[in-house]
Amino acid sequence: MLYWNPDEYGGITSIRVPSETIWLPDIVLYENADGRFEGSLMTKAIVRSDGTIRWTPPASYKSSCTMDVTFFPFDRQNCSMKFGSWTYDGNMVDLVLVDHYVDRKDFFDNGEWEILNATGAKGSRRDGIYWYPFVTYSFILKRLPLFYTLFLIIPCLGLSFLTVLVFYLPSDEGEKLSLSTSVLVSLTVFLLVIEEIIPSSSKVIPLIGEYLLFIMIFVTFSIIVTVFVINVHHRSSATYHPMAPWVKNLFLQRLPRLLCMRGHTDRYHYPDIELRSPELKPRGGPGRRGASGHGQNHAWLAMLEKATNSVRYISRHIKKEHFIREVVQDWKFVAQVLDRILLWVFLTVSILGTILIFTPAITLYLTTPPFNT
């Protein structure tokens, strides 16, 4: 041992010697991630006159940690670092745990993680007749989600509500499908970004991944129903889509009142007037103008018959055009009712889905215990 009498050496109670010249215990980090087991700098050791040696080299360790990304980016991680001798058993090198709580006065704040708790515990493992002590430091870390909330979650929420606005656009606008497709492409880009941020794991799906998957299914279904609504909007009697009576009763009468929509356009009913040929009676007494008057009556009668047939043809044509216009307007109004129904349904599903997915993670994040000092 290195010890001396301070009185014999001018009252010197401690000296500093190069650490390479004395014996050092081979304390290493078991869960090492970069293959470097020694300290970063071989500083000098303080040797006291009573034989006590104090050596505190600065070191930077990289340790592996099993990540649980279930609630990413509102997740908490429990990472441990196990230190012990690599070759000496407990009879030669023993480890003493001074305090069960880690001193944080030399810790620096991190922009991504916050330490909730840091404790130490001593343990040992047996190998035959030998026992090997080790000290394990456990760190409970909480991720700071501000960055991910601003640049991932809020844009996803915006895309989700953009999908709802698809059903607010008129059905005769071609931008309905364009908007839905653009949202779907944007979500695909977000998935590629998140894949590079979060660690790969097949055990659990991250929270943000679940939400993006929910929105992608949401948008895909909105595209399907939008195609159906556009098909309904462009139906008419010419496309052989007669409207069933129950469809008229449900979508033209009942649902508009429930959805606070203005009623359908009032109909203009044309009365069915039977056009008959007028009976012409000759003016004047019998025998007056003779055959000449009778010929004129037949000429007038023929002309009126032609006029009546023309009026009858025009009436039928107007009725047909009016009927076709009514059918077209009816289907367009049905499409508007479907859009309004889907608007409320998708808005409700979007809000409830967002709440159900994020509530457990946010609750866990807000109920984390404070750090024990």
Sequence and secondary structure as in RCSB ss.txt:
>XXXX:A:sequence
MLYWNPDEYGGITSIRVPSETIWLPDIVLYENADGRFEGSLMTKAIVRSDGTIRWTPPASYKSSCTMDVTFFPFD
RQNCSMKFGSWTYDGNMVDLVLVDHYVDRKDFFDNGEWEILNATGAKGSRRDGIYWYPFVTYSFILKRLPLFYTL
FLIIPCLGLSFLTVLVFYLPSDEGEKLSLSTSVLVSLTVFLLVIEEIIPSSSKVIPLIGEYLLFIMIFVTFSIIV
TVFVINVHHRSSATYHPMAPWVKNLFLQRLPRLLCMRGHTDRYHYPDIELRSPELKPRGGPGRRGASGHGQNHAW
LAMLEKATNSVRYISRHIKKEHFIREVVQDWKFVAQVLDRILLWVFLTVSILGTILIFTPAITLYLTTPPFNT
>XXXX:A:secstr
     GGGGTT  EEEE GGGS    EEETTBSSS  S SS   EEEETTS EE        B      TTTTS 
EEEEEEEEEESS  TTT       SB   TT    SSEEEEEEEEEEEEEEETTEEEEEEEEEEEEEE  HHHII
IIIHHHHHHHHHHHHGGGS TT THHHHHHHHHHHHHHHHHHHHHHHS   SS   HHHHHHHHHHHHHHHHHHH
HHHHHHHHT  GGGT    HHHHHIIIIIHHHHTT                      SSSTTSSHHHHHHHHHHH
HHHHHHHHHHHHHHHHHHHHHHHHHHHHHHHHHHHHHHHHHHHHHHHHHHHHHHHHHHHHHHHHHHT      
